[in-house]
Amino acid sequence: MTRYEQVQEELKSAPRRWLVTGCAGFIGSNLLEQLLKLDQSVVGLDNFSTGKQANLDEVETLVTPEQWSRFEFFEGDICDLETCRRSVVGKAALQNNGTTHDGSGVIANALGTAAPSHQHLAPSVAPPLPTSPTQHPAPPQGNLSTFNGHAAAVDVVLHQAALGSVPRSIEDPIRTNDSNVTGFLNMLVAARDAGVKRFVYAASSSTYGDHPGLPKVEDVIGKPLSPYAVTKYVNELYADAFARCYGVETIGLRYFNVFGPRQDPDGAYAAVIPKWIAAMLQSEPVFINGDGETSRDFCYVANAVQANLLAATTDAPEAINQIYNVAIGELTTLKDLFSLLNLEFPSSAAALTYRPFRPGDVVHSQADISKARHRLGYKPTHRITDGLDEAFPWYVRHTTATSHPVFSASATP
């Protein structure tokens, strides 16, 4: 039995309470589906800026009514700290315990205690930094971890909410920063104050930047090539600081080109695989930005789900407060990807055409996944061909019948 199989059995026998931010998005909705199938209680948060109600509706059809009843949803934005605070508590605890937020920054509970939400540990009494990476100070006392004997916070946060896309960040760096940095910090603060046990977050392979080495190893990075990459690196820095200063257990997962069901094939910032499949179904031209030798480590979404659950449940001290690559460890060029897609859809008349290389994109991206293997027990279940075989029917069913714009891609992280 693999470590992931063990984790699934353990979760079924001892369910936990989870918060999935970005739960209506691609990876978030896949996490939601798997957690509900494991009979977990899940709080979801999404503002539908990139997520879709259709993704939640689809998950509902894939689980039992009893499993779906364990899901409670908040529509809101992580850029709002109050929304983040409510989401880590959940509606059930708020309703059962009479929690109120009076607008002055004071959080009160039914026990009659209250503490200013902006006051935590004063600098003069802040805990010392840990003497080693595996020793951390206890979380600040007085947080709202229980109400009338009931758990007031989720056990684990799986933070997936963000504005992805390198081109979007170049076009609108302020909005990207608001969501990916301010929103991330808000979620960390909310998790810290509620006494959440584990904070697992979506990091990015874009953090490797201009470092040319292959495969990519977690502790060797270059300079960021886009505002998006900057924001994802800042996430890692904040997570490390919260581990050191407040004892929050964090694990960052650097995703490498994740693909699979519920990945959006529409829009200007669609990822390469759903974008190309949509073009091929419409017999539209497929444009490659570059010479076609650009390569990526394409990772099926089931592997990303596995990594999240392993990170959320590990008890190994050396595995906590770390960054991990989440990928397969294999290179696939864009030319090879096009050939693989043609095998899935041989009747397509789509032609491959080349354009200039796009600013902000890295040329090659391949992960070393040995750290995740050794410390988390990560063992990918799907290589790129397995993932394409499994995901292709979904892409076909959900590609809109209307004509798409001309599609191009550089396979950004």
C-alpha positions in Angstrom: 0.0 0.0 0.0 1.4 3.4 -0.9 1.5 6.3 1.5 -1.3 8.0 -0.4 -3.5 4.9 -0.1 -2.8 4.8 3.7 -3.7 8.5 4.0 -7.0 8.0 2.3 -7.9 5.1 4.6 -6.9 7.1 7.6 -9.0 10.1 6.6 -12.1 7.9 6.1 -11.7 6.5 9.6 -10.9 9.8 11.2 -12.4 12.7 9.1 -11.1 16.2 9.4 -12.5 19.6 8.6 -10.9 21.4 5.6 -11.0 24.8 4.0 -10.3 24.9 0.2 -9.9 28.4 -1.1 -10.5 28.8 -4.8 -12.8 25.7 -4.5 -14.7 26.6 -7.7 -11.5 26.7 -9.8 -9.7 23.9 -11.5 -7.4 22.4 -8.9 -9.6 23.6 -6.0 -12.7 21.8 -7.4 -10.7 18.6 -7.9 -9.5 18.8 -4.3 -13.1 19.4 -3.2 -14.3 16.3 -5.1 -11.7 14.0 -3.6 -12.2 15.3 0.0 -15.9 14.8 -0.2 -15.5 11.3 -1.7 -13.4 10.6 1.4 -16.3 11.7 3.6 -14.5 14.9 4.8 -16.2 18.1 6.0 -15.2 20.9 3.6 -15.6 24.7 3.7 -15.1 26.3 0.4 -14.3 29.9 -0.5 -14.3 31.5 -4.0 -15.2 34.8 -5.5 -15.8 33.4 -9.0 -13.2 35.7 -10.6 -11.8 32.7 -12.4 -13.7 29.8 -10.7 -17.1 28.7 -12.0 -20.3 27.6 -10.4 -20.4 24.9 -13.1 -17.4 23.3 -11.4 -19.2 23.1 -8.1 -22.3 21.8 -9.8 -20.3 19.0 -11.5 -18.7 18.0 -8.2 -22.2 17.7 -6.7 -23.1 15.2 -9.4 -19.9 13.1 -8.7 -20.5 12.6 -4.9 -23.4 11.3 -2.9 -26.1 13.6 -1.4 -24.7 12.8 2.1 -21.2 13.7 1.0 -22.4 16.9 -0.6 -24.2 17.9 2.6 -20.7 18.1 4.3 -19.8 21.0 2.0 -20.5 24.6 3.1 -19.6 27.5 0.7 -18.7 31.1 1.2 -18.7 33.4 -1.8 -16.1 36.0 -1.1 -12.7 37.5 -1.8 -9.5 36.6 -0.1 -8.5 40.3 -0.4 -11.0 40.9 2.4 -9.6 39.9 5.8 -13.0 39.5 7.4 -14.0 37.0 4.7 -10.9 35.0 5.4 -11.6 35.0 9.1 -15.1 33.7 8.6 -14.0 31.0 6.1 -11.5 29.5 8.5 -14.3 29.2 11.1 -17.1 28.1 8.8 -20.8 28.8 8.8 -21.7 26.0 11.2 -19.5 27.3 13.9 -20.6 30.9 13.3 -24.2 29.9 13.6 -23.9 27.5 16.5 -21.7 29.7 18.7 -23.1 33.2 18.0 -19.8 34.6 16.7 -20.2 38.3 15.8 -17.9 40.7 14.0 -18.7 44.2 15.1 -16.9 46.2 12.5 -14.3 47.6 14.9 -11.8 44.8 14.4 -13.0 43.0 17.5 -14.0 39.3 17.3 -16.4 38.3 20.0 -17.7 34.8 20.8 -20.6 33.3 22.8 -18.4 32.9 25.9 -18.2 36.6 26.2 -14.5 37.0 25.6 -13.2 39.3 23.0 -9.8 40.4 21.6 -8.9 43.0 19.1 -8.3 41.2 15.8 -5.4 43.4 15.0 -3.5 42.7 18.3 -1.6 39.4 18.6 1.9 39.2 20.0 3.5 42.5 20.9 7.1 42.8 19.6 8.4 42.8 23.2 6.9 39.4 23.9 7.2 37.7 20.5 8.5 34.2 20.7 12.2 33.6 19.7 13.0 32.2 16.4 13.3 28.4 16.3 16.8 27.0 16.8 16.3 24.5 14.0 14.0 24.2 11.0 11.9 21.5 12.9 11.5 23.5 16.2 8.9 26.2 16.2 7.2 28.3 18.9 3.7 27.5 19.9 0.8 29.5 18.2 -0.2 32.7 20.1 -2.6 32.0 23.0 -6.1 33.4 23.2 -7.1 32.7 19.6 -10.6 31.5 18.7 -9.9 27.8 18.4 -13.0 26.6 20.3 -16.5 27.9 21.0 -18.6 26.2 23.7 -16.6 23.0 23.3 -17.0 23.0 19.5 -14.2 23.3 17.0 -14.2 26.8 15.7 -11.6 26.5 13.0 -10.9 24.1 10.2 -8.1 21.7 10.8 -6.4 22.3 7.4 -6.3 25.1 4.9 -5.6 24.1 1.3 -5.0 27.5 -0.2 -5.5 27.4 -4.0 -7.1 30.9 -4.6 -4.9 33.1 -6.8 -4.8 34.9 -10.1 -2.7 32.7 -12.3 -1.1 33.4 -15.7 2.2 35.1 -16.5 0.6 37.2 -19.3 -2.2 38.4 -17.0 0.4 39.5 -14.4 2.4 41.5 -17.0 -0.8 43.2 -18.1 -2.2 43.9 -14.6 0.5 43.5 -11.9 -1.5 45.4 -9.3 -4.5 43.0 -9.4 -2.2 40.0 -9.4 -0.4 41.4 -6.4 -3.6 42.1 -4.6 -4.9 38.6 -4.9 -1.6 36.6 -4.7 0.2 38.6 -2.0 -2.4 40.6 0.0 -4.9 37.7 -0.2 -2.3 35.2 0.7 -1.3 37.2 3.8 -4.9 37.6 4.8 -5.4 33.9 4.7 -2.2 33.3 6.8 -3.3 35.8 9.4 -6.8 34.2 9.6 -5.4 30.7 9.9 -2.9 31.8 12.6 -5.6 33.6 14.6 -7.9 30.6 14.4 -5.3 28.1 15.4 -5.4 26.1 12.2 -3.1 23.1 12.3 -1.7 23.1 8.8 -1.6 25.6 5.9 -0.9 24.0 2.6 -0.6 26.4 -0.4 -0.2 26.4 -4.1 3.3 27.6 -5.0 4.6 27.7 -8.6 7.4 26.4 -10.7 7.6 30.0 -12.0 9.7 30.7 -8.9 12.7 29.1 -10.5 12.8 32.1 -12.9 15.9 32.4 -15.0 17.9 29.6 -13.3 19.0 27.3 -16.2 19.7 24.1 -14.2 17.6 21.0 -14.9 15.9 19.3 -13.2 14.7 22.0 -10.8 15.7 21.5 -7.2 13.7 23.2 -4.5 16.6 25.1 -2.8 18.1 26.6 -6.0 16.1 29.3 -7.8 16.9 32.2 -10.1 15.5 35.7 -10.6 11.7 35.9 -11.3 10.7 36.6 -14.9 7.3 38.0 -14.3 5.1 39.8 -11.7 3.3 36.5 -11.2 6.5 34.7 -10.3 7.4 37.5 -7.8 4.1 37.0 -6.1 4.5 33.3 -5.8 8.0 33.7 -4.3 6.6 36.2 -1.8 4.1 33.6 -0.7 7.0 31.2 0.2 8.7 34.0 2.1 5.6 34.9 4.1 4.9 31.2 4.8 8.4 30.7 6.2 8.1 33.9 8.3 4.8 32.8 9.8 6.4 29.4 10.6 9.3 31.1 12.4 7.4 33.9 14.1 4.1 32.2 15.0 4.5 28.5 14.7 2.1 28.1 11.8 2.8 24.8 10.0 3.0 25.5 6.3 3.9 23.5 3.2 4.2 25.0 -0.2 3.6 22.9 -3.4 5.4 24.2 -6.5 3.0 23.0 -9.3 4.5 22.3 -12.7 1.9 22.8 -15.5 -1.1 21.0 -14.0 -3.8 19.8 -16.4 -7.0 17.8 -16.2 -10.8 18.0 -16.0 -12.4 21.4 -15.1 -9.5 23.3 -16.5 -10.9 26.3 -18.5 -10.4 26.0 -22.3 -11.7 29.5 -22.8 -10.3 33.0 -22.3 -7.1 34.8 -23.0 -5.2 33.1 -20.2 -6.2 29.5 -20.7 -3.5 26.9 -20.1 -1.9 25.2 -23.1 -3.5 21.8 -23.1 -7.2 22.8 -22.8 -6.5 25.7 -25.2 -5.0 23.5 -27.9 -7.7 20.8 -27.6 -10.3 23.5 -28.0 -8.5 24.8 -31.1 -8.1 21.3 -32.6 -11.8 20.5 -32.1 -12.6 23.6 -34.0 -9.9 22.9 -36.6 -8.4 26.3 -35.8 -4.7 26.9 -36.2 -2.5 26.2 -33.2 0.3 28.7 -32.6 3.5 28.0 -30.6 5.3 31.0 -29.1 8.9 30.0 -29.8 10.5 27.2 -31.8 8.5 24.4 -30.3 11.4 23.1 -28.3 10.2 24.8 -25.2 9.6 22.0 -22.7 7.4 21.5 -19.6 6.9 18.9 -16.9 3.1 18.4 -17.4 1.4 17.1 -14.3 -2.1 15.5 -14.2 -4.3 17.0 -11.6 -4.7 13.8 -9.7 -1.0 14.0 -8.8 -1.6 17.5 -7.4 -4.5 16.3 -5.3 -2.3 13.5 -3.9 0.4 16.0 -3.0 -2.0 18.2 -1.2 -3.4 15.4 0.9 0.1 14.1 1.7 1.3 17.5 2.7 -1.8 18.1 4.9 -1.5 14.9 6.8 2.2 14.3 7.3 3.4 14.1 10.9 7.1 13.9 10.1 8.8 17.0 11.5 11.3 17.2 8.7 8.4 17.3 6.1 6.7 20.4 7.6 7.5 24.0 6.8 9.0 23.0 3.5 8.6 23.6 -0.3 8.0 20.7 -2.7 8.0 20.2 -6.4 4.7 18.7 -7.7 5.2 17.1 -11.1 6.3 13.9 -12.9 9.9 14.6 -13.4 9.7 14.3 -17.2 10.2 16.8 -20.0 7.8 17.2 -22.9 8.4 19.7 -25.6 5.5 21.6 -27.2 6.1 19.8 -30.5 5.8 16.5 -28.7 2.7 17.7 -26.9 1.1 18.6 -30.2 1.9 15.1 -31.4 0.4 13.5 -28.3 -2.8 15.5 -28.8 -3.0 14.4 -32.4 -3.0 10.8 -31.2 -6.0 11.7 -29.0 -7.8 13.5 -31.9 -6.4 12.3 -35.2 -9.2 13.7 -37.3 -8.3 17.3 -36.3 -7.1 19.5 -39.2 -5.4 22.0 -36.9 -2.1 23.2 -38.2 0.9 24.1 -36.1 2.4 27.6 -36.7 5.2 29.4 -34.9 5.4 32.9 -33.4 8.1 34.8 -31.5 8.9 33.7 -28.0 6.7 35.4 -25.4 8.3 37.6 -22.6 8.1 36.2 -19.1 8.2 32.6 -20.1 10.9 30.2 -19.1 12.4 28.0 -21.8 12.6 24.6 -20.0 11.0 23.4 -16.8 11.5 19.9 -15.3 11.2 19.0 -11.7 13.3 16.9 -9.4 10.5 15.3 -7.2 12.9 13.2 -5.0 12.3 15.5 -2.0 8.5 15.0 -2.2 9.0 11.2 -2.7 11.3 10.9 0.3 9.6 13.2 2.8 5.9 13.0 1.8 5.7 9.6 0.2 4.6 11.3 -3.1 4.3 8.8 -5.9 2.6 10.1 -9.1 -0.1 7.9 -10.5 -0.4 9.6 -13.9 2.2 10.3 -16.5 1.3 12.8 -19.2 -0.1 10.1 -21.5 -2.2 8.6 -18.7 -3.5 12.1 -17.8 -4.4 12.9 -21.4 -6.2 9.6 -21.9 -8.3 10.3 -18.7 -8.9 14.0 -19.3 -9.5 14.1 -23.0 -13.2 13.0 -22.9 -13.9 15.8 -20.4 -12.2 18.4 -22.6 -14.2 17.2 -25.6 -17.5 17.3 -23.7 -16.9 20.7 -22.3 -15.4 22.6 -25.2 -17.9 25.1 -26.3 -19.5 24.8 -29.8 -18.9 28.4 -30.6 -15.9 29.5 -32.6 -12.8 30.2 -30.5 -10.2 32.9 -31.2 -6.8 32.0 -32.6 -5.0 29.9 -30.0 -1.4 30.3 -29.1 0.6 29.0 -26.1 4.0 28.9 -24.5 3.0 26.5 -21.7 3.4 29.0 -18.9 3.4 27.6 -15.3 
